[in-house]
Amino acid sequence: MKVSEAYTYRNSLSEKPITVILSDYALTIQSEGHEKVIPYANIISVRLCKSKSKYEAILTPDGHDPIIVTNYYYLSNREREDRSRHYATFVRVLHFHLKDKSTAEYICGNNLSNLLIWACISVVVAFLVSFTLDFLQASPINSNLLAVALSLLFITFLVSVNWGHFPNIYKPENIPMQFLP
């Protein structure tokens, strides 16, 4: 097995260090003496995410739990080491291997289903607030109008917070640079 790249990360203090080794036809996950080999052909999706200075690559292999690789390594003394340069190289090499050996879907940004769930929760909360104010006879305007106005306000806030992080599909040879450190 010819190794082209290896990357070690630790996403939290409670998690053991994990090493992902990229070879010609598979990636190998090593943690605490356990080893799992996943052929590139079994990777069904790759999602790149970013929040502040934390970058994530979420790999979804067929029949396995998602693998979340970050640019951080949490040390035992509650500090974290930023491994951004090595993480960026790892992500590029991973994409190089996957582009010819996998039919994976490549997505960057937040998860659309999570955004839709938050939008629905926002609308429900807006209606609950509106009808509660109406019940308490403290509503300044018609409760239906207030519910719609609050829904629009909450959804506008949700959109503004997630601006630039909406899900997008990309090609493995054109990794969006804003999702790499």
N, C-alpha and C positions, 0 to 999 in steps of 0.2 A: 504494500500500500504506500503510494507516494503521497506525502503530506504537502499540501500547497499553502495552508494557513491554519493556525491554531489560535484560539482566543479564549481567555479565561475571564469569567465575570462572577459576581455575587450580587444578586438583586436586593438582598436585605440581610440583616444580621442573623435572622433565623434560618436562612437558606445556606446550604453548603456550597462551596465554590464549584462551578461547573465549567468544564472545558469543552468547547466545540472544535472539532478537528475537521477541516475540509480536505478531502482527497479528490481523486479524479472523478469518482462516480457516486460518492456517498458522503454524508456527514456523520461523524461519530460524536456522541454525547458521553462524556465521562464525568462521574461524580462519585466520590467515596468508593472507588474500586469497582463501581458498576459501569458497564459500557453498553450503549445502545447504538446500533448502526442503522441509519435511515438512508436509503438510496434517494438521490435527487429526484428521480421519477415519482417518488411518493410524496413530494412536497406539493400541496395543493394551493397554498397561498402564502404570500409574503406581505406583511403590512409594516410600513415605516411610520412611526409616530414621534412627535416631539412635544414636550411641555417644559417650558423654561430652558434649563440646560440639560435635561434628561432626554436622551434619545433611545428609542426602542425599535428593535426589529422583531416582529412576531411571526414566527414560522409555524405553519399549520401542516403537519404531516398527516397523511391518510392513516387513520386507525390509531393515532397517538394524541396525547394532550399537546396543546400549543407550546412552543418553545419561545420564551421571552428573553431576548438577549439585549442587555442595556450597555451603556457606556460607563457605568459605574461599577466599582468593586468596593463593597462595604467592608471595612476593616473591623477587627474585633473591639477596638476602642471607640466605637460609635462615630468614627470619621469615615469619609468615603474618598476613594481615589478616582479621579477622573481619567478614564482611559480612552478619551475621544479619538485620538489619532489612530490607535490600534483598532478601535471599533470601526472607524470609517474604512480602514483598509479591509477589515474582515467583511463588512457589508459589500464592498465592491467585488472582492474575490468570490463571495457567495453568489452574487448576481451573475458574475462571469460563468460560474459553473452551471447555474440553473438555466441560463438562457437557451442552451442547446440540449440540456438533459432533462428538462421538466416542462410541463404545460401549466405551471403555476400561474395564478392570478396575482398581479402586482398592484397593491393599493397603498396609497400614502394618505395620511390624515386620520382624523377621528373615525370611530366606528359609526356608520350611519344609523344602525338600529339603536345605539345608545342615544344619539341625538334626537331621534324620533321619540324615544321613551321620555326623555327630558322635556320635549315639547308637549307631549300629552300630559305629563305631570304638571307642567306649568299651566295648561288650560284648566285642568281639574282644580288646581289650587286657586286660580283666578275666580272660577265659578263658586267655589266654597267660600272664599273671602267675600265675594259679592252677596251671596245669599245669606251669609251670617250677618253682614252689615244690614241687609234688608230686614232680617228677622229681629235684630236689635233696634230697628228703626233708626239706624245711624247712617244709612246710605245717603250720600249727598245727591245722587241722581237715580234714575231707574236702574234696578238691579241687573237687568239684562244688558243694558248699555254699559254699565260699570264692568260686568263680567267680560264683555267683548274688549273693552278698553284695557283692562288688566291683562287679558290674554295676549293682546297685541304688544303690550309693554313687556311682559315676561318673555315672549318669543323674540322680540327685538333685542332684548338683553342677551338671550341665548345665542342669537346669530352674531352679535357683536363680540361676545367672548370667544366664539369659535371661528371668527373670521380668519381665513388663511389656513384653517385646519380641516376644512370640509374634505370628505373622502374623494380621492381622484385615482383613476387608473393610469399607470405609467408602464413603459416598456423597460425591461431589465437593462438595456444599454443606455437608457436615459434616466438615471436615478435623480429624482428631484433634490437639488443641492440643499434646500432649506430643511430637509429631513436627515442631513448628515452634519456632524459637527465640523 
